[in-house]
Amino acid sequence: MPLQQDRVVRFGELSGSDIEGKSTVEFKNIPTDFCKLEIHGVGRTLIKDVGQGAYLDTIHIHTYFQGIAAAGLAGVLTADARRYAGAWQYVSQTFQQQLSGRHILGNGSEFTPSTFGTDYGGDQFLFRYWVMEPGSTRSKTVQYESNFQVTGIGPGSNADSSQSYGQHRIDPQAGATGASFATKIFDNFKITLTGNNSTTPHVVFAPGSRIWLEGWGGGHA
Amino acid sequence: MTQPWQFLGYQKLSARASQVQFTNVWDATSPKNRNMKFKVVMEGMTYNETDVIEVGAPYYYCYTDGTNSSYDRSYYQQYDTNSGSASSKTWSTSANHGQSQSAFQEQYQNWILTKGGSGTQRRYSSAEDNLQWGTYEVTWGSQPGIGESMQMKAFNVVSISNSSSGYNHVIAGCGSGGAASPAPGTFYWQAANYTFETGSKFWMWAMRDDNGF
């Protein structure tokens, strides 16, 4: 597949009403003629109070491959190293297969009793996903890094932060599902925010959040 | 004012190699180039069952001037669950990673792409598309007359055992307070006790980091 751009191109930004108040965002028909596709996000999360009475909730990011939920998908493996709660060390998060395809963004504390957008600041995140040669037919790995910071606003007021580095991978040798999905071109990316005890949609992107794509070019087939 | 990232080059190995270079990426003696940043991505692999050995395991390193000049500091952390003890290493400036360090490299004896215990070994295959891919991202900054800095992040494949993730992780950084790379700048990937397998891929981008040219 010919490569069209030698420079980095930024495109497909979701902001404003495209993302505010939503738990799930999806990019479809992403151009794949790049060496590297990056998906960047920056913004805030809000936990919608659904009466569970908690002061904080653990916010996960579920990753989809080709629009299909990776959690529980045979052949999906997730490796995650996370530093959190003020610790100095990164700790490997060992997930069972049914939990693969997601990682913990952080422990959020900013609840919104009725509406969101009336407060400011808390539970800020940034993340980046990236995949090499998204247009190829070899097996794909999706690398990610995320940073989550609680600023103490909201009923939880839990001073917590979390940083993760990891990788989602579809193992082409892990049964028919893995073989089927591992070699698809990577032209669709979807993520969903959830809490531990979630009623969907339970955790949403707050005002000011934005997610965009970057295509890193490179001159090879 | 920075300039946009631009693609510099790509290499795919058609045969095993112990060293991969990107040459003439930067001329420190030419004032028009000034401060630069580079981003380098490597996707490496293993397909050999014996690659899971831990003792005397391979490692790799990278440097920019061909002489393994010392860096002033290098910090790293590696997380390793393959040994069964789930050992975690903190940020460190041990003797091997202090001022005497001769290159920017991962911890000795641990090439985390290939390491794994018998219970969590990597899956392997003779087909390239089935190979295990570990990816590394290096950011290299260079300022004429001031020095260099590097950061490396490793994103690695998981083991075939879903219940016992064989994940390894390292983020590292180092800097040099000494002279910058001689011109023309070359970036070296070096494998020790090992080779980069056929099919390994390397990319490089560059960005001018100031507007003084």
HADDOCK unambig.tbl for C-alpha pairs under 7 A between the chains (distance, minus, plus):
assign (segid A and resid 6 and name CA) (segid B and resid 6 and name CA) 6.17 0.50 0.50
assign (segid A and resid 6 and name CA) (segid B and resid 7 and name CA) 5.36 0.50 0.50
assign (segid A and resid 7 and name CA) (segid B and resid 5 and name CA) 6.14 0.50 0.50
assign (segid A and resid 7 and name CA) (segid B and resid 6 and name CA) 4.85 0.50 0.50
assign (segid A and resid 7 and name CA) (segid B and resid 7 and name CA) 6.18 0.50 0.50
assign (segid A and resid 8 and name CA) (segid B and resid 5 and name CA) 6.06 0.50 0.50
assign (segid A and resid 8 and name CA) (segid B and resid 6 and name CA) 6.81 0.50 0.50
assign (segid A and resid 77 and name CA) (segid B and resid 158 and name CA) 6.58 0.50 0.50
assign (segid A and resid 77 and name CA) (segid B and resid 162 and name CA) 6.92 0.50 0.50
assign (segid A and resid 78 and name CA) (segid B and resid 158 and name CA) 6.92 0.50 0.50
assign (segid A and resid 79 and name CA) (segid B and resid 158 and name CA) 5.89 0.50 0.50
assign (segid A and resid 79 and name CA) (segid B and resid 165 and name CA) 6.73 0.50 0.50
assign (segid A and resid 79 and name CA) (segid B and resid 167 and name CA) 5.84 0.50 0.50
assign (segid A and resid 81 and name CA) (segid B and resid 169 and name CA) 6.90 0.50 0.50
assign (segid A and resid 89 and name CA) (segid B and resid 90 and name CA) 5.74 0.50 0.50
assign (segid A and resid 92 and name CA) (segid B and resid 79 and name CA) 6.95 0.50 0.50
assign (segid A and resid 94 and name CA) (segid B and resid 164 and name CA) 6.64 0.50 0.50
assign (segid A and resid 94 and name CA) (segid B and resid 165 and name CA) 5.65 0.50 0.50
assign (segid A and resid 95 and name CA) (segid B and resid 163 and name CA) 6.84 0.50 0.50
assign (segid A and resid 96 and name CA) (segid B and resid 162 and name CA) 5.83 0.50 0.50
assign (segid A and resid 96 and name CA) (segid B and resid 163 and name CA) 5.33 0.50 0.50
assign (segid A and resid 97 and name CA) (segid B and resid 162 and name CA) 5.52 0.50 0.50
assign (segid A and resid 138 and name CA) (segid B and resid 129 and name CA) 4.58 0.50 0.50
assign (segid A and resid 139 and name CA) (segid B and resid 129 and name CA) 5.78 0.50 0.50
assign (segid A and resid 139 and name CA) (segid B and resid 130 and name CA) 6.54 0.50 0.50
assign (segid A and resid 143 and name CA) (segid B and resid 155 and name CA) 6.40 0.50 0.50
assign (segid A and resid 166 and name CA) (segid B and resid 155 and name CA) 6.02 0.50 0.50
assign (segid A and resid 167 and name CA) (segid B and resid 155 and name CA) 6.17 0.50 0.50
assign (segid A and resid 167 and name CA) (segid B and resid 156 and name CA) 6.76 0.50 0.50
assign (segid A and resid 172 and name CA) (segid B and resid 130 and name CA) 6.22 0.50 0.50
assign (segid A and resid 217 and name CA) (segid B and resid 7 and name CA) 6.40 0.50 0.50
assign (segid A and resid 218 and name CA) (segid B and resid 7 and name CA) 5.52 0.50 0.50
assign (segid A and resid 218 and name CA) (segid B and resid 9 and name CA) 7.00 0.50 0.50
